[in-house]
Amino acid sequence: MPRPNLDPSDLEHFERAIDNGSWDGGAAMSSCAKSSTPASCYGAICAGKRAGDSSKQDAWALPHHARPGAPANASGVRNALGRLPQTQGLINRAAAEAHLQAHMKQIQAASKPPAGQPRSDGPPRANLIRAIRDGVALRAAANGASMPTLSGHLAVFNQWTEIDSIFEGRFLEQLAPGAFSQTIKEDRASMRVLFQHGRDPQIGNKPLGPIEELTEDKTGVAYAAPMLDTSYNRDLIPGLEAGLYGASFRFEVLEQDFNNKPERSDYNPEGIPERTVKSLRMMEFGPVTFPAYAGATAGLRSLTDEFIFAAFLSDPERLRQLIESAPTSAALSQVATLSRKAAEGQPHSHGESHSDPDRPAPLVVIRNPNRRL
Ligand SMILES: [Zn+2]
């Protein structure tokens, strides 16, 4: 029976140059389906094996080479690693992970900048939050139901947004149509609808309701979630009716186009870096309070500093890891200043640890001192 080509001592497999081109896993898989030896083709491009007929696509997962003998594709490897926890039915999970991690080492080694120069592979990709002001509406209860349904667009496509964040840096970002299609298909069952990303001290990470609808349309990503009949949901309704909340989602970038030095243009007069997110993994979404400075205009905003960075600041070990992986030295000095201010200004947490991800960390609002109003 053909097996994936997973031997980490297979130097040839791991010494090929990395393919930094765009990635289309679906196309790679269907070209194997047309091959005269499909089983060995799948085995040469995939890291994941499932039980069943090896000549069938269903028996394989986690493709990351465009074709047999091709170098690993960097986006394909990141995509496969991001997807590994959700991939069902693997009979070689540990070996698949080791294989992908070996490629990841290769990718990181290849993208290491010369000493003293900033990283060139762009801003952080994991633990990011985007929010949209007019993203939450209440729809009247369906007949018989006592509670309304949350609905709206949690993201919009093809709209350049300036991200100006201590954690992420400053750049323009847009979401490409199709960026959510894979995560909607594969991760919807594990996604939750949460209030304040699970950080509200009263509600914590209790789900607001099931996901009834989650689809990409021409505008962006539309969702609907009927609210559960609970006391914490009833407490939220007046604020929701008054339009006090935006919609927000937490995600990880799986595939992107990153341009560190774009031409100046009407939408980018300063020529700051540009990122187009082509595929992402969304973990949860839901209503959030919009910070006053985030402006009244439509479009997405980054709330990564408010939610993710704040959690780092309350956890010295994670902060240390963040500092080690910080994208720029400017960010480093800001981290140092902020963590000192946080230590001086925050009341002590009585020895509580916030390392448990299920436990809501206190919401500390941090403003980027460089953010322009
Ligand atoms: Zn490989």
Boltz pocket constraint, residues with backbone or C-beta under 6 A from the ligand:
constraints:
  - pocket:
      binder: B
      contacts: [[A, 5], [A, 13], [A, 44], [A, 45], [A, 46], [A, 47], [A, 64], [A, 65], [A, 72], [A, 99], [A, 103]]
      max_distance: 6.0
